[in-house]
Amino acid sequence: MKTVRFLPLFAAALLVAGCQTSRPVTNDGRVTVTFDQPDKFTDLKYYYQGPTDQGYLDDLRHYIEQTARGYLAAGQRLAVKITDVDMAGDFSPGRSRQGGVRVIGGTYPPRLRFSYAVTDASGRIVNQGEENLTDPGYQSRVRTAGVNDPLFYEKALLADWMSSKLRQ
């Protein structure tokens, strides 16, 4: 019977965790994220409304700015130029992409293409490269917090990359 008593608490904790959204943070200028021709991106172009309303791109930018700062050493700066975003899943056949339903399937993994440069306090490049990330096993990720985040898989892919490439 003890299980039944704790069930409402467990359900409430999951609900709170799933409702958390990315909150804009003040960018201290250490991380710069730009999007190269977002209207040509594989997927996010359907959510891109133009320079004043970038839809999911703003959320992705804030996520990178907030998360990457935790991996940079004092005085370091990161510049990221995103050239394509292919979200996990695809749209249901025969449905409009605008407001359509995304089908999550193994043949539609998230993909991100970008270049980056990390500079030290003097402006010298200490790490740089071009990335073409994909996560074919994305469906095996446990989704507790952020379960309602439409960019969950893309953010998880970026978090893995930051942890491996930016960790000091």
C-alpha angles and dihedrals in degrees: 000000000000089000091061091051093055096042095085091050092049091048091049092050091051091048093052092046092049094049095056112112133190110275120209111250128199107264110225091199095254092110123046121186122188131177119220110215097334090182087070097049115125094244116353091065086081090061096038110105098178139273095317097045113031096170112201091004091073090052091049091048093051091048093053093045093050098042101039093055088067091060100046122095120233111292095014123127131199126208117191124186112191115205102175142008121194107182123218112271129012137247121279111265113261094016129111115260089221103086092345125146117265115222113213110214139152092253092059107061121169115265130191127184120192146133125229143185130195116201130189126230091279092052095253114144110245099171132013142153151130121266133199101184127187134165112206090177094051094124091065092064113113110241111204108126114038094021090148095045109116089207096048096120095043091050091048089052090050092046090055091049094048091048092053102036104031102036110118 
